[in-house]
Amino acid sequence: MKNNDWKERLNIVYSTNPDFNYQTEDEEEEIETPEKKNQKLRVSIEKKGRGGKTVTLITGFIGSEDDLKELGRTLKTKCGVGGSAKDGEIIIQGDFKQRVIELLKAEGYTQTK
């Protein structure tokens, strides 16, 4: 079977340049996650835009999306509530600011406020 990679090419229909290299989706670079003690996480309480519901918002995470989701999963499990983790921030349902700060410091995130 012939390997057709035309579906993976982005924004190019045809090129006359014999040395042209196609840009593919696989070339996206993943951000490397720094050490836990170097992360500057900020924990806050927010109500705006959430129908009056209170959420705990953790911002300032730098690193891969998988590491962010893993940290979010850990915090949600230990608080016993739902939430989400995307776009560099973690949302925990409810007012768990003090508990989240304690959990993050126990995990090794020393620069948490």
N, CA, C and O atoms as CSV, one atom per row, in Angstrom:
chain,resi,resn,atom,element,x,y,z
A,1,MET,N,N,0.835,-1.175,0.000
A,1,MET,CA,C,0.000,0.000,0.000
A,1,MET,C,C,0.885,1.246,0.000
A,1,MET,O,O,1.839,1.339,0.773
A,2,LYS,N,N,0.573,2.167,-0.839
A,2,LYS,CA,C,1.342,3.404,-0.966
A,2,LYS,C,C,0.981,4.350,0.181
A,2,LYS,O,O,-0.191,4.479,0.535
A,3,ASN,N,N,1.990,5.011,0.761
A,3,ASN,CA,C,1.757,5.939,1.867
A,3,ASN,C,C,1.406,7.313,1.313
A,3,ASN,O,O,2.273,8.020,0.799
A,4,ASN,N,N,0.144,7.688,1.416
A,4,ASN,CA,C,-0.297,9.007,0.974
A,4,ASN,C,C,-0.379,9.927,2.179
A,4,ASN,O,O,-1.192,9.721,3.081
A,5,ASP,N,N,0.477,10.948,2.183
A,5,ASP,CA,C,0.473,11.881,3.300
A,5,ASP,C,C,-0.202,13.198,2.939
A,5,ASP,O,O,-0.044,14.181,3.663
A,6,TRP,N,N,-0.937,13.243,1.857
A,6,TRP,CA,C,-1.545,14.490,1.417
A,6,TRP,C,C,-2.561,15.032,2.412
A,6,TRP,O,O,-2.802,16.239,2.442
A,7,LYS,N,N,-3.163,14.170,3.227
A,7,LYS,CA,C,-4.144,14.637,4.212
A,7,LYS,C,C,-3.465,15.353,5.376
A,7,LYS,O,O,-4.096,16.158,6.061
A,8,GLU,N,N,-2.194,15.066,5.600
A,8,GLU,CA,C,-1.470,15.662,6.712
A,8,GLU,C,C,-0.855,17.018,6.347
A,8,GLU,O,O,-0.435,17.753,7.241
A,9,ARG,N,N,-0.793,17.359,5.080
A,9,ARG,CA,C,-0.205,18.625,4.653
A,9,ARG,C,C,-1.145,19.772,4.983
A,9,ARG,O,O,-2.363,19.653,4.855
A,10,LEU,N,N,-0.560,20.884,5.409
A,10,LEU,CA,C,-1.370,22.031,5.797
A,10,LEU,C,C,-1.162,23.203,4.844
A,10,LEU,O,O,-0.024,23.555,4.534
A,11,ASN,N,N,-2.240,23.802,4.382
A,11,ASN,CA,C,-2.251,25.061,3.644
A,11,ASN,C,C,-1.454,25.052,2.342
A,11,ASN,O,O,-1.088,26.125,1.863
A,12,ILE,N,N,-1.173,23.911,1.756
A,12,ILE,CA,C,-0.455,23.838,0.492
A,12,ILE,C,C,-1.252,22.937,-0.455
A,12,ILE,O,O,-1.611,21.811,-0.113
A,13,VAL,N,N,-1.513,23.452,-1.628
A,13,VAL,CA,C,-2.167,22.656,-2.647
A,13,VAL,C,C,-1.118,22.063,-3.589
A,13,VAL,O,O,-1.157,20.876,-3.914
A,14,TYR,N,N,-0.171,22.919,-4.026
A,14,TYR,CA,C,0.842,22.469,-4.968
A,14,TYR,C,C,2.036,23.412,-4.877
A,14,TYR,O,O,1.863,24.614,-4.674
A,15,SER,N,N,3.238,22.879,-5.024
A,15,SER,CA,C,4.449,23.683,-5.022
A,15,SER,C,C,5.365,23.224,-6.148
A,15,SER,O,O,5.532,22.026,-6.376
A,16,THR,N,N,5.964,24.194,-6.854
A,16,THR,CA,C,6.884,23.862,-7.940
A,16,THR,C,C,8.324,23.788,-7.462
A,16,THR,O,O,9.198,23.389,-8.231
A,17,ASN,N,N,8.594,24.151,-6.245
A,17,ASN,CA,C,9.937,24.107,-5.675
A,17,ASN,C,C,10.300,22.652,-5.350
A,17,ASN,O,O,9.613,22.026,-4.544
A,18,PRO,N,N,11.361,22.097,-5.956
A,18,PRO,CA,C,11.701,20.690,-5.695
A,18,PRO,C,C,12.231,20.442,-4.282
A,18,PRO,O,O,12.193,19.307,-3.807
A,19,ASP,N,N,12.727,21.487,-3.597
A,19,ASP,CA,C,13.257,21.336,-2.237
A,19,ASP,C,C,12.249,21.714,-1.162
A,19,ASP,O,O,12.613,21.840,0.007
A,20,PHE,N,N,10.996,21.897,-1.537
A,20,PHE,CA,C,9.981,22.346,-0.585
A,20,PHE,C,C,9.603,21.216,0.373
A,20,PHE,O,O,9.388,20.080,-0.049
A,21,ASN,N,N,9.524,21.538,1.660
A,21,ASN,CA,C,9.086,20.573,2.670
A,21,ASN,C,C,7.724,20.995,3.192
A,21,ASN,O,O,7.520,22.152,3.561
A,22,TYR,N,N,6.809,20.066,3.218
A,22,TYR,CA,C,5.476,20.359,3.701
A,22,TYR,C,C,5.454,20.446,5.219
A,22,TYR,O,O,6.178,19.731,5.911
A,23,GLN,N,N,4.614,21.332,5.715
A,23,GLN,CA,C,4.410,21.439,7.160
A,23,GLN,C,C,3.275,20.482,7.522
A,23,GLN,O,O,2.193,20.539,6.939
A,24,THR,N,N,3.534,19.605,8.488
A,24,THR,CA,C,2.511,18.646,8.888
A,24,THR,C,C,2.062,18.933,10.314
A,24,THR,O,O,2.700,19.703,11.033
A,25,GLU,N,N,0.978,18.317,10.711
A,25,GLU,CA,C,0.420,18.521,12.045
A,25,GLU,C,C,1.303,17.951,13.137
A,25,GLU,O,O,1.224,18.401,14.280
A,26,ASP,N,N,2.138,16.977,12.822
A,26,ASP,CA,C,2.966,16.318,13.812
A,26,ASP,C,C,4.077,17.210,14.354
A,26,ASP,O,O,4.648,16.906,15.401
A,27,GLU,N,N,4.396,18.301,13.668
A,27,GLU,CA,C,5.525,19.141,14.025
A,27,GLU,C,C,5.232,20.135,15.147
A,27,GLU,O,O,6.075,20.980,15.447
A,28,GLU,N,N,4.091,20.057,15.756
A,28,GLU,CA,C,3.730,20.971,16.837
A,28,GLU,C,C,4.577,20.653,18.069
A,28,GLU,O,O,4.627,19.505,18.509
A,29,GLU,N,N,5.240,21.666,18.625
A,29,GLU,CA,C,6.118,21.455,19.765
A,29,GLU,C,C,5.334,21.502,21.069
A,29,GLU,O,O,4.446,22.335,21.253
A,30,GLU,N,N,5.679,20.601,21.953
A,30,GLU,CA,C,5.060,20.540,23.273
A,30,GLU,C,C,5.902,21.346,24.255
A,30,GLU,O,O,7.128,21.230,24.276
A,31,ILE,N,N,5.241,22.157,25.062
A,31,ILE,CA,C,5.943,22.970,26.049
A,31,ILE,C,C,6.425,22.062,27.173
A,31,ILE,O,O,5.669,21.232,27.679
A,32,GLU,N,N,7.676,22.224,27.558
A,32,GLU,CA,C,8.240,21.417,28.634
A,32,GLU,C,C,7.812,22.001,29.979
A,32,GLU,O,O,7.851,23.216,30.176
A,33,THR,N,N,7.409,21.138,30.890
A,33,THR,CA,C,6.946,21.572,32.202
A,33,THR,C,C,8.130,21.790,33.135
A,33,THR,O,O,8.920,20.870,33.350
A,34,PRO,N,N,8.269,23.019,33.707
A,34,PRO,CA,C,9.356,23.255,34.665
A,34,PRO,C,C,9.102,22.519,35.979
A,34,PRO,O,O,8.028,21.952,36.183
A,35,GLU,N,N,10.088,22.531,36.861
A,35,GLU,CA,C,9.942,21.860,38.148
A,35,GLU,C,C,8.808,22.485,38.955
A,35,GLU,O,O,8.450,23.646,38.758
A,36,LYS,N,N,8.254,21.691,39.864
A,36,LYS,CA,C,7.121,22.152,40.675
A,36,LYS,C,C,7.468,23.373,41.509
A,36,LYS,O,O,6.636,24.266,41.671
A,37,LYS,N,N,8.691,23.428,42.043
A,37,LYS,CA,C,9.055,24.550,42.905
A,37,LYS,C,C,9.234,25.849,42.117
A,37,LYS,O,O,9.243,26.925,42.714
A,38,ASN,N,N,9.378,25.774,40.789
A,38,ASN,CA,C,9.529,26.963,39.955
A,38,ASN,C,C,8.206,27.474,39.386
A,38,ASN,O,O,8.180,28.526,38.747
A,39,GLN,N,N,7.120,26.757,39.605
A,39,GLN,CA,C,5.802,27.169,39.117
A,39,GLN,C,C,5.228,28.231,40.059
A,39,GLN,O,O,5.232,28.055,41.278
A,40,LYS,N,N,4.735,29.331,39.487
A,40,LYS,CA,C,4.106,30.387,40.284
A,40,LYS,C,C,2.590,30.311,40.071
A,40,LYS,O,O,2.044,30.941,39.165
A,41,LEU,N,N,1.935,29.539,40.913
A,41,LEU,CA,C,0.493,29.338,40.789
A,41,LEU,C,C,-0.256,30.341,41.664
A,41,LEU,O,O,0.174,30.650,42.775
A,42,ARG,N,N,-1.367,30.840,41.159
A,42,ARG,CA,C,-2.212,31.771,41.896
A,42,ARG,C,C,-3.593,31.141,42.057
A,42,ARG,O,O,-4.194,30.681,41.086
A,43,VAL,N,N,-4.083,31.126,43.279
A,43,VAL,CA,C,-5.386,30.539,43.589
A,43,VAL,C,C,-6.331,31.678,43.948
A,43,VAL,O,O,-6.009,32.509,44.797
A,44,SER,N,N,-7.494,31.721,43.305
A,44,SER,CA,C,-8.465,32.779,43.579
A,44,SER,C,C,-9.882,32.222,43.517
A,44,SER,O,O,-10.117,31.129,43.002
A,45,ILE,N,N,-10.815,32.998,44.052
A,45,ILE,CA,C,-12.233,32.655,44.026
A,45,ILE,C,C,-12.904,33.550,42.991
A,45,ILE,O,O,-12.615,34.745,42.919
A,46,GLU,N,N,-13.798,32.975,42.191
A,46,GLU,CA,C,-14.457,33.738,41.140
A,46,GLU,C,C,-15.928,33.365,41.050
A,46,GLU,O,O,-16.297,32.203,41.220
A,47,LYS,N,N,-16.772,34.370,40.781
A,47,LYS,CA,C,-18.207,34.149,40.604
A,47,LYS,C,C,-18.711,34.682,39.265
A,47,LYS,O,O,-19.730,34.218,38.755
A,48,LYS,N,N,-18.004,35.651,38.698
A,48,LYS,CA,C,-18.485,36.330,37.490
A,48,LYS,C,C,-18.581,35.377,36.303
A,48,LYS,O,O,-17.687,34.564,36.067
A,49,GLY,N,N,-19.675,35.491,35.565
A,49,GLY,CA,C,-19.855,34.709,34.353
A,49,GLY,C,C,-20.140,33.245,34.584
A,49,GLY,O,O,-20.020,32.441,33.660
A,50,ARG,N,N,-20.513,32.881,35.788
A,50,ARG,CA,C,-20.751,31.468,36.098
A,50,ARG,C,C,-22.129,31.248,36.713
A,50,ARG,O,O,-22.343,30.279,37.442
A,51,GLY,N,N,-23.042,32.134,36.422
A,51,GLY,CA,C,-24.407,31.984,36.913
A,51,GLY,C,C,-24.512,32.093,38.428
A,51,GLY,O,O,-25.402,31.484,39.021
A,52,GLY,N,N,-23.638,32.846,39.065
A,52,GLY,CA,C,-23.673,33.020,40.506
A,52,GLY,C,C,-22.998,31.914,41.285
A,52,GLY,O,O,-22.915,31.982,42.511
A,53,LYS,N,N,-22.515,30.897,40.596
A,53,LYS,CA,C,-21.825,29.788,41.266
A,53,LYS,C,C,-20.384,30.180,41.581
A,53,LYS,O,O,-19.736,30.871,40.795
A,54,THR,N,N,-19.893,29.739,42.723
A,54,THR,CA,C,-18.531,30.033,43.142
A,54,THR,C,C,-17.588,28.938,42.663
A,54,THR,O,O,-17.886,27.751,42.794
A,55,VAL,N,N,-16.445,29.345,42.104
A,55,VAL,CA,C,-15.426,28.391,41.689
A,55,VAL,C,C,-14.072,28.844,42.219
A,55,VAL,O,O,-13.848,30.032,42.452
A,56,THR,N,N,-13.177,27.883,42.405
A,56,THR,CA,C,-11.800,28.165,42.769
A,56,THR,C,C,-10.979,28.074,41.493
A,56,THR,O,O,-11.016,27.057,40.801
A,57,LEU,N,N,-10.242,29.128,41.180
A,57,LEU,CA,C,-9.505,29.225,39.934
A,57,LEU,C,C,-8.008,29.194,40.212
A,57,LEU,O,O,-7.507,30.011,40.985
A,58,ILE,N,N,-7.286,28.260,39.590
A,58,ILE,CA,C,-5.837,28.146,39.729
A,58,ILE,C,C,-5.231,28.556,38.393
A,58,ILE,O,O,-5.464,27.898,37.379
A,59,THR,N,N,-4.451,29.644,38.383
A,59,THR,CA,C,-3.847,30.157,37.160
A,59,THR,C,C,-2.330,30.184,37.280
A,59,THR,O,O,-1.780,30.010,38.368
A,60,GLY,N,N,-1.661,30.401,36.156
A,60,GLY,CA,C,-0.213,30.537,36.153
A,60,GLY,C,C,0.541,29.260,35.870
A,60,GLY,O,O,1.767,29.241,35.977
A,61,PHE,N,N,-0.148,28.191,35.512
A,61,PHE,CA,C,0.538,26.924,35.226
A,61,PHE,C,C,1.247,27.015,33.887
A,61,PHE,O,O,0.655,27.444,32.896
A,62,ILE,N,N,2.509,26.616,33.851
A,62,ILE,CA,C,3.298,26.586,32.625
A,62,ILE,C,C,3.684,25.128,32.375
A,62,ILE,O,O,4.237,24.466,33.254
A,63,GLY,N,N,3.390,24.636,31.176
A,63,GLY,CA,C,3.772,23.268,30.866
A,63,GLY,C,C,2.816,22.617,29.902
A,63,GLY,O,O,1.986,23.280,29.280
A,64,SER,N,N,2.943,21.297,29.782
A,64,SER,CA,C,2.138,20.552,28.819
A,64,SER,C,C,0.698,20.410,29.305
A,64,SER,O,O,0.404,20.483,30.498
A,65,GLU,N,N,-0.169,20.208,28.345
A,65,GLU,CA,C,-1.600,20.068,28.633
A,65,GLU,C,C,-1.863,18.801,29.463
A,65,GLU,O,O,-2.771,18.786,30.293
A,66,ASP,N,N,-1.080,17.751,29.245
A,66,ASP,CA,C,-1.249,16.508,30.004
A,66,ASP,C,C,-0.921,16.709,31.484
A,66,ASP,O,O,-1.625,16.199,32.355
A,67,ASP,N,N,0.155,17.457,31.764
A,67,ASP,CA,C,0.523,17.727,33.157
A,67,ASP,C,C,-0.525,18.588,33.849
A,67,ASP,O,O,-0.819,18.397,35.029
A,68,LEU,N,N,-1.087,19.539,33.103
A,68,LEU,CA,C,-2.153,20.391,33.643
A,68,LEU,C,C,-3.377,19.555,33.997
A,68,LEU,O,O,-3.956,19.726,35.070
A,69,LYS,N,N,-3.768,18.663,33.111
A,69,LYS,CA,C,-4.939,17.820,33.363
A,69,LYS,C,C,-4.695,16.860,34.516
A,69,LYS,O,O,-5.611,16.575,35.287
A,70,GLU,N,N,-3.476,16.359,34.643
A,70,GLU,CA,C,-3.142,15.455,35.748
A,70,GLU,C,C,-3.231,16.192,37.088
A,70,GLU,O,O,-3.766,15.648,38.054
A,71,LEU,N,N,-2.714,17.423,37.157
A,71,LEU,CA,C,-2.809,18.219,38.381
A,71,LEU,C,C,-4.270,18.538,38.694
A,71,LEU,O,O,-4.687,18.469,39.851
A,72,GLY,N,N,-5.037,18.882,37.680
A,72,GLY,CA,C,-6.464,19.161,37.872
A,72,GLY,C,C,-7.212,17.946,38.383
A,72,GLY,O,O,-8.063,18.063,39.265
A,73,ARG,N,N,-6.903,16.785,37.839
A,73,ARG,CA,C,-7.549,15.544,38.272
A,73,ARG,C,C,-7.232,15.255,39.737
A,73,ARG,O,O,-8.102,14.833,40.499
A,74,THR,N,N,-5.975,15.487,40.122
A,74,THR,CA,C,-5.562,15.256,41.506
A,74,THR,C,C,-6.312,16.187,42.462
A,74,THR,O,O,-6.818,15.746,43.494
A,75,LEU,N,N,-6.380,17.466,42.118
A,75,LEU,CA,C,-7.066,18.436,42.985
A,75,LEU,C,C,-8.564,18.145,43.080
A,75,LEU,O,O,-9.142,18.226,44.164
A,76,LYS,N,N,-9.188,17.812,41.966
A,76,LYS,CA,C,-10.625,17.504,41.983
A,76,LYS,C,C,-10.912,16.282,42.835
A,76,LYS,O,O,-11.902,16.251,43.566
A,77,THR,N,N,-10.053,15.273,42.748
A,77,THR,CA,C,-10.243,14.047,43.527
A,77,THR,C,C,-10.104,14.326,45.021
A,77,THR,O,O,-10.919,13.869,45.822
A,78,LYS,N,N,-9.064,15.080,45.391
A,78,LYS,CA,C,-8.815,15.337,46.808
A,78,LYS,C,C,-9.835,16.281,47.422
A,78,LYS,O,O,-10.063,16.239,48.631
A,79,CYS,N,N,-10.458,17.138,46.604
A,79,CYS,CA,C,-11.511,18.026,47.112
A,79,CYS,C,C,-12.884,17.363,47.021
A,79,CYS,O,O,-13.829,17.800,47.678
A,80,GLY,N,N,-12.998,16.321,46.217
A,80,GLY,CA,C,-14.265,15.603,46.092
A,80,GLY,C,C,-15.305,16.351,45.289
A,80,GLY,O,O,-16.502,16.204,45.538
A,81,VAL,N,N,-14.865,17.160,44.317
A,81,VAL,CA,C,-15.797,17.949,43.503
A,81,VAL,C,C,-15.404,17.840,42.032
A,81,VAL,O,O,-14.419,17.186,41.690
A,82,GLY,N,N,-16.177,18.481,41.176
A,82,GLY,CA,C,-15.896,18.501,39.749
A,82,GLY,C,C,-15.112,19.735,39.362
A,82,GLY,O,O,-14.752,20.556,40.206
A,83,GLY,N,N,-14.854,19.851,38.077
A,83,GLY,CA,C,-14.130,20.999,37.559
A,83,GLY,C,C,-13.552,20.683,36.198
A,83,GLY,O,O,-13.915,19.691,35.566
A,84,SER,N,N,-12.642,21.543,35.753
A,84,SER,CA,C,-12.010,21.329,34.459
A,84,SER,C,C,-10.601,21.900,34.467
A,84,SER,O,O,-10.240,22.692,35.337
A,85,ALA,N,N,-9.808,21.479,33.475
A,85,ALA,CA,C,-8.435,21.960,33.337
A,85,ALA,C,C,-8.154,22.168,31.861
A,85,ALA,O,O,-8.058,21.206,31.099
A,86,LYS,N,N,-8.020,23.436,31.452
A,86,LYS,CA,C,-7.700,23.745,30.063
A,86,LYS,C,C,-7.182,25.168,29.965
A,86,LYS,O,O,-7.426,25.990,30.848
A,87,ASP,N,N,-6.466,25.454,28.886
A,87,ASP,CA,C,-5.926,26.790,28.604
A,87,ASP,C,C,-5.076,27.349,29.734
A,87,ASP,O,O,-5.114,28.552,29.994
A,88,GLY,N,N,-4.313,26.503,30.408
A,88,GLY,CA,C,-3.400,26.967,31.441
A,88,GLY,C,C,-4.042,27.304,32.769
A,88,GLY,O,O,-3.386,27.885,33.633
A,89,GLU,N,N,-5.315,26.955,32.961
A,89,GLU,CA,C,-5.958,27.196,34.243
A,89,GLU,C,C,-6.816,26.007,34.657
A,89,GLU,O,O,-7.321,25.255,33.824
A,90,ILE,N,N,-6.964,25.863,35.966
A,90,ILE,CA,C,-7.744,24.770,36.529
A,90,ILE,C,C,-8.930,25.382,37.266
A,90,ILE,O,O,-8.759,26.314,38.052
A,91,ILE,N,N,-10.119,24.869,37.018
A,91,ILE,CA,C,-11.334,25.342,37.680
A,91,ILE,C,C,-11.847,24.226,38.575
A,91,ILE,O,O,-12.103,23.114,38.115
A,92,ILE,N,N,-11.996,24.535,39.869
A,92,ILE,CA,C,-12.547,23.593,40.849
A,92,ILE,C,C,-13.885,24.164,41.317
A,92,ILE,O,O,-13.952,25.318,41.740
A,93,GLN,N,N,-14.939,23.371,41.243
A,93,GLN,CA,C,-16.261,23.847,41.643
A,93,GLN,C,C,-16.324,24.020,43.152
A,93,GLN,O,O,-15.982,23.107,43.904
A,94,GLY,N,N,-16.767,25.202,43.596
A,94,GLY,CA,C,-16.915,25.468,45.018
A,94,GLY,C,C,-15.788,26.335,45.564
A,94,GLY,O,O,-14.818,26.640,44.870
A,95,ASP,N,N,-15.944,26.724,46.833
A,95,ASP,CA,C,-14.971,27.583,47.511
A,95,ASP,C,C,-13.983,26.709,48.282
A,95,ASP,O,O,-14.217,26.370,49.442
A,96,PHE,N,N,-12.878,26.348,47.628
A,96,PHE,CA,C,-11.871,25.483,48.230
A,96,PHE,C,C,-10.495,26.144,48.213
A,96,PHE,O,O,-9.481,25.454,48.106
A,97,LYS,N,N,-10.447,27.465,48.318
A,97,LYS,CA,C,-9.186,28.192,48.168
A,97,LYS,C,C,-8.122,27.714,49.156
A,97,LYS,O,O,-7.014,27.366,48.747
A,98,GLN,N,N,-8.441,27.693,50.437
A,98,GLN,CA,C,-7.444,27.329,51.443
A,98,GLN,C,C,-7.013,25.867,51.297
A,98,GLN,O,O,-5.831,25.549,51.426
A,99,ARG,N,N,-7.965,24.993,51.030
A,99,ARG,CA,C,-7.642,23.572,50.869
A,99,ARG,C,C,-6.754,23.343,49.642
A,99,ARG,O,O,-5.820,22.543,49.698
A,100,VAL,N,N,-7.036,24.035,48.538
A,100,VAL,CA,C,-6.247,23.888,47.321
A,100,VAL,C,C,-4.820,24.387,47.551
A,100,VAL,O,O,-3.868,23.760,47.086
A,101,ILE,N,N,-4.659,25.504,48.262
A,101,ILE,CA,C,-3.324,26.023,48.562
A,101,ILE,C,C,-2.539,24.997,49.378
A,101,ILE,O,O,-1.365,24.752,49.097
A,102,GLU,N,N,-3.175,24.396,50.384
A,102,GLU,CA,C,-2.510,23.381,51.210
A,102,GLU,C,C,-2.126,22.158,50.369
A,102,GLU,O,O,-1.028,21.622,50.521
A,103,LEU,N,N,-3.023,21.717,49.487
A,103,LEU,CA,C,-2.744,20.555,48.639
A,103,LEU,C,C,-1.602,20.832,47.661
A,103,LEU,O,O,-0.753,19.969,47.435
A,104,LEU,N,N,-1.581,22.030,47.086
A,104,LEU,CA,C,-0.517,22.376,46.147
A,104,LEU,C,C,0.841,22.444,46.843
A,104,LEU,O,O,1.845,21.987,46.297
A,105,LYS,N,N,0.871,23.013,48.042
A,105,LYS,CA,C,2.128,23.084,48.784
A,105,LYS,C,C,2.596,21.689,49.181
A,105,LYS,O,O,3.799,21.428,49.195
A,106,ALA,N,N,1.669,20.786,49.506
A,106,ALA,CA,C,2.018,19.411,49.844
A,106,ALA,C,C,2.562,18.662,48.615
A,106,ALA,O,O,3.401,17.772,48.749
A,107,GLU,N,N,2.076,19.033,47.412
A,107,GLU,CA,C,2.547,18.414,46.168
A,107,GLU,C,C,3.933,18.919,45.770
A,107,GLU,O,O,4.611,18.276,44.968
A,108,GLY,N,N,4.368,20.059,46.317
A,108,GLY,CA,C,5.684,20.587,45.997
A,108,GLY,C,C,5.666,21.929,45.295
A,108,GLY,O,O,6.724,22.455,44.947
A,109,TYR,N,N,4.492,22.494,45.081
A,109,TYR,CA,C,4.379,23.819,44.450
A,109,TYR,C,C,4.539,24.875,45.550
A,109,TYR,O,O,3.555,25.320,46.139
A,110,THR,N,N,5.777,25.265,45.816
A,110,THR,CA,C,6.078,26.128,46.971
A,110,THR,C,C,5.717,27.591,46.738
A,110,THR,O,O,5.485,28.312,47.708
A,111,GLN,N,N,5.661,28.057,45.494
A,111,GLN,CA,C,5.368,29.460,45.209
A,111,GLN,C,C,3.891,29.677,44.938
A,111,GLN,O,O,3.539,30.381,43.991
A,112,THR,N,N,3.029,29.098,45.737
A,112,THR,CA,C,1.585,29.197,45.575
A,112,THR,C,C,1.038,30.264,46.497
A,112,THR,O,O,1.369,30.293,47.683
A,113,LYS,N,N,0.205,31.140,45.966
A,113,LYS,CA,C,-0.452,32.182,46.760
A,113,LYS,C,C,-1.941,32.148,46.531
A,113,LYS,O,O,-2.673,32.950,47.112
